Amino acid sequence: MNTHADKQKVRVGLLGVGLMGSAMAHRLLDQGIEVVAWDRNPEKVAALVERGAGRGDEPAAVVSGADVVITMLPTAPIVLDVVEPLLDDWPRETIWLQMSSVGASEADQLAEVARAHDVTLVDAPVSGSTHPAEEGELTILASGPGSSRASVEPVFEVLGSRVLWVGEAGMGSRLKMAANHWMIAMTAALAESMDLCEAMGLDQRQFVDLLDGGPLGSAYGLMKLNEMLAHDYPAGFPVRLALKDLELVREVEQGSKAAMPLLDVVYQRFVTADEEHADEDLAAVYEVGRPG
């Protein structure tokens, strides 16, 4: 088992410090892990530098000397645009820990690019939003070579309360897509059930109370319901990113024989939500079609 001293020896480079990347960086720093960060928007790095992180003025400066380099960027094309120019000079012992949410074919593309440059890639997206990231309670969906596990374990131990290893690189991203499809569809269904309560003249809090502590409820679902009751949606997982993930799932649907009619309905609801609530939490789907 890793000790606190072991963790301090790990140097983590972080490419991308948006909502999730920043939360993860703060958690790593809280636990005494050295972090060097870069973002396309330098202002996002400033708060981390105040906490003691190093500033990478360019991506290459983050990779140099890092034991593990985390990519936490919005899309696979952006990941590729940032990382591919670095791969020819990538240090042989440095692990590329790809934690962004990307699609199945995109994860395969990133894995192929890494193989072509003899870079070890661990595909490890996370289940959880900013608060679990800050508390070290993410579920990490890891996939990649078994030889890399010891190198990434100190990072996983700090960021996650649960780590699932699910096969070769790319399988983690596939599991993340399935999980996010369920999470987004559940949130849309909860919003519709809240509308149903209102339409029937039923106190919505009675519906929430039914789920709270009962077999039909979940901690995540209750959190979303309370946001809907308050009409307040702090962006743990913004609508725009939920829509991006639904588009990735649609790519799978369209490229396979899978019949996913629920996906198509939920997708359209989030397209509408994105028009006015793009940067709010996905629970803001509840506002779609409501009186202004």
Long-range contacts (C-beta under 8 A, 24 or more apart in sequence): 2-153, 2-154, 2-157, 4-31, 4-32, 6-154, 7-31, 7-32, 7-33, 7-154, 7-157, 7-158, 8-32, 8-33, 8-34, 10-34, 10-67, 10-68, 10-154, 10-155, 11-36, 11-65, 11-66, 11-67, 11-68, 12-36, 12-66, 12-67, 12-68, 12-69, 12-70, 12-155, 13-37, 13-38, 13-56, 13-62, 13-63, 13-66, 13-68, 13-69, 13-70, 14-38, 14-62, 14-69, 14-70, 14-72, 15-39, 15-59, 15-62, 15-69, 15-70, 15-71, 15-72, 15-73, 15-82, 15-83, 16-70, 16-71, 16-72, 16-73, 16-74, 16-82, 16-100, 17-44, 17-45, 17-48, 17-72, 18-44, 18-72, 18-73, 18-74, 19-130, 19-235, 19-236, 19-238, 20-72, 20-126, 20-129, 20-130, 20-133, 21-70, 21-72, 21-73, 22-47, 22-48, 23-130, 23-131, 23-133, 23-134, 24-70, 24-72, 24-99, 24-133, 24-159, 25-53, 26-51, 26-134, 27-133, 27-134, 27-135, 27-136, 27-158, 27-159, 28-155, 28-158, 28-159, 29-53, 31-136, 31-158, 33-154, 33-155, 33-158, 36-61, 36-62, 36-65, 36-66, 37-62, 38-62, 59-83, 59-85, 59-86, 60-86, 60-89, 63-89, 63-90, 63-91, 63-94, 64-91, 65-91, 66-91, 66-94, 67-93, 67-94, 67-95, 67-151, 68-94, 68-95, 68-97, 68-151, 68-152, 68-155, 69-94, 69-95, 69-96, 69-97, 70-97, 70-98, 70-99, 70-155, 71-96, 71-97, 71-98, 71-99, 71-100, 72-99, 72-100, 73-100, 74-100, 74-241, 74-244, 75-100, 75-102, 75-244, 76-100, 76-102, 76-103, 76-106, 76-107, 76-109, 76-110, 79-110, 80-109, 80-110, 80-113, 83-113, 84-113, 87-113, 87-114, 87-116, 87-117, 87-119, 88-117, 90-117, 90-119, 92-118, 94-119, 94-120, 95-120, 95-121, 95-122, 95-148, 95-151, 95-152, 96-120, 96-121, 96-122, 97-122, 97-124, 97-152, 97-155, 98-122, 98-123, 98-124, 98-125, 99-124, 99-125, 99-126, 100-125, 101-125, 101-173, 101-176, 101-177, 101-180, 101-241, 101-244, 101-245, 101-248, 102-173, 102-248, 103-173, 103-177, 103-248, 103-251, 103-252, 104-170, 104-173, 104-174, 104-177, 104-248, 104-251, 104-252, 105-251, 105-255, 106-173, 106-248, 107-169, 107-170, 107-172, 107-173, 107-174, 108-170, 111-168, 111-169, 111-170, 114-169, 120-144, 120-145, 120-147, 120-148, 121-169, 122-148, 122-152, 122-169, 123-169, 123-170, 123-171, 123-172, 123-173, 124-152, 124-156, 124-172, 125-172, 125-173, 125-176, 126-159, 126-160, 126-176, 127-176, 127-179, 127-180, 129-236, 129-237, 130-235, 130-236, 131-236, 132-161, 133-159, 136-160, 136-161, 137-161, 138-162, 139-163, 139-164, 140-164, 141-166, 141-172, 141-173, 141-175, 141-176, 141-179, 142-166, 142-172, 143-167, 143-168, 143-169, 143-170, 143-171, 143-172, 143-173, 144-168, 144-169, 144-172, 145-169, 177-245, 177-248, 177-249, 177-252, 180-242, 180-245, 180-249, 181-245, 181-246, 181-249, 181-263, 183-220, 184-242, 184-245, 184-246, 184-266, 184-270, 184-282, 185-262, 185-263, 185-266, 186-218, 186-220, 186-221, 187-221, 187-224, 187-242, 187-282, 187-283, 187-285, 188-266, 188-269, 188-270, 188-285, 190-221, 190-224, 190-225, 190-228, 190-286, 191-228, 191-283, 191-285, 191-286, 191-288, 194-225, 194-228, 194-286, 195-286, 195-289, 204-228, 204-229, 205-229, 224-281, 224-282, 224-283, 227-281, 227-283, 228-283, 228-286, 231-286, 231-287, 233-277, 233-280, 233-281, 233-283, 233-284, 234-280, 234-281, 235-279, 235-280, 235-281, 236-281, 237-281, 237-282, 238-278, 238-279, 238-280, 238-281, 238-282, 239-270, 239-273, 239-274, 239-277, 239-278, 239-279, 239-280, 239-281, 239-282, 239-284, 239-285, 240-274, 240-278, 240-279, 241-282, 242-270, 242-282, 243-267, 243-270, 243-271, 243-273, 243-274, 246-270
